[in-house]
């Protein structure tokens, strides 16, 4: 079995990251909602608007976690997990957990107090994943948060 490498994304990963976002939009039944472009992703990545970790297997980007800094007026620094996806053919190999752990490690490294994200209420596998990771799941457009220290 080929090793899975989790690493910080670089400019060369932008096409794969953008393709994963389009795959996620299709899964979430909103393929027309992606109105940005790969070029804009590259510009924004270069400008530091977002960062990402990617999972690589056999030289292929199999998944990614895209995030950016945010701020809670009540809690302080946090990272917001905007998108988190693993290609369907690479699921059930632990890649999602590895990417999520790398995201959490990045938040700790940046001395964040919390991480946040959203998950669709009908996406039961994702909700179960976050609950397994001891996340607080709110209602409707369920917002998740995980306090990294108290």
C-alpha positions in Angstrom: 0.0 0.0 0.0 1.4 3.4 -1.0 2.1 5.9 1.7 -0.1 8.9 2.2 1.8 12.2 2.6 0.1 15.1 4.3 1.8 18.4 3.5 1.2 22.1 3.2 -0.2 23.1 -0.2 2.0 25.0 -2.7 1.1 26.9 -5.9 1.4 23.7 -8.0 -1.5 22.1 -6.0 -4.0 24.8 -7.0 -5.4 23.0 -10.0 -6.0 19.9 -7.9 -7.5 21.9 -5.0 -9.8 23.7 -7.4 -10.9 20.4 -9.0 -11.7 19.0 -5.5 -13.8 22.1 -4.7 -15.8 21.5 -7.9 -16.2 17.8 -6.9 -17.4 18.9 -3.5 -19.9 21.3 -5.1 -21.3 18.5 -7.2 -21.6 16.2 -4.1 -23.4 19.1 -2.3 -25.8 19.3 -5.2 -24.6 22.9 -6.1 -22.3 22.6 -9.1 -23.3 26.0 -10.4 -22.5 27.7 -7.2 -18.7 27.7 -8.0 -18.4 31.0 -9.7 -14.7 31.6 -9.1 -11.8 30.2 -11.2 -8.6 28.4 -10.8 -6.7 31.6 -11.7 -8.5 33.5 -8.9 -7.6 30.7 -6.5 -3.9 31.0 -7.6 -4.0 34.8 -7.1 -5.7 34.5 -3.7 -3.3 31.8 -2.6 -0.3 33.9 -3.6 -1.9 36.9 -1.7 -2.2 34.7 1.5 -6.1 34.8 1.6 -6.1 31.1 2.3 -3.9 28.2 3.0 -4.4 24.4 2.7 -3.0 21.0 3.4 -3.1 18.3 0.8 -3.0 14.5 1.0 -0.9 12.9 -1.6 -0.9 9.3 -2.6 0.9 7.8 -5.6 1.8 11.4 -6.7 -1.9 12.4 -6.8 -3.6 14.9 -4.6 -6.2 12.7 -3.0 -7.8 15.3 -0.7 -7.4 18.7 0.9 -8.3 20.9 3.7 -8.6 24.6 2.8 -8.6 27.2 5.7 -8.0 30.8 6.6 -7.6 32.8 9.8 -10.6 34.2 11.4 -11.3 36.1 14.6 -13.9 35.6 17.3 -14.6 38.8 19.3 -15.4 36.6 22.3 -12.7 34.0 22.0 -9.8 35.4 19.9 -7.8 33.8 17.1 -9.3 30.9 15.2 -9.0 29.0 11.9 -12.0 28.6 9.6 -12.1 25.3 7.7 -13.7 26.4 4.4 -13.6 23.1 2.5 -12.4 19.7 3.4 -12.7 16.9 0.8 -11.2 13.5 -0.1 -11.7 12.1 -3.6 -14.3 9.4 -3.5 -11.8 6.7 -4.7 -9.5 7.5 -1.8 -12.1 7.4 1.0 -12.0 4.9 3.8 -8.2 5.0 3.9 -7.9 7.4 6.9 -7.0 10.4 4.7 -9.8 12.5 6.0 -8.7 12.0 9.6 -5.1 12.7 8.7 -6.0 16.0 6.9 -8.3 17.1 9.8 -5.5 16.3 12.3 -3.0 18.4 10.2 -5.6 21.3 10.2 -5.9 21.1 14.0 -2.1 20.9 14.4 -1.8 24.1 12.2 -4.4 25.8 14.4 -2.4 24.9 17.6 0.8 26.0 15.9 -0.8 29.4 15.2 -2.0 29.5 18.8 -5.6 29.6 17.9 -8.2 29.0 20.6 -10.8 27.4 18.3 -11.5 26.1 14.8 -14.9 26.4 13.1 -16.6 25.2 9.9 -20.0 24.4 8.5 -21.5 21.1 7.6 -24.8 20.5 5.8 -27.4 18.9 8.0 -28.1 16.1 5.5 -24.4 15.1 5.2 -24.6 12.4 7.8 -21.2 10.8 7.1 -19.5 14.2 7.7 -21.6 15.0 10.8 -20.6 11.5 12.2 -16.9 12.3 11.4 -17.0 15.6 13.3 -18.9 14.1 16.2 -16.3 11.3 16.4 -13.7 14.1 16.7 -15.7 15.6 19.7 -16.9 18.7 17.8 -19.8 20.8 19.0 -22.4 20.6 16.3 -25.0 23.4 16.2 -28.3 23.3 14.3 -29.6 24.2 10.8 -26.5 25.1 8.7 -24.7 23.2 11.4 -21.7 25.1 12.6 -19.0 23.0 14.2 -16.4 24.2 16.6 -13.7 22.6 18.6 -11.9 24.4 21.4 -8.2 23.7 21.3 -7.5 25.0 24.8 -9.4 26.4 27.8 
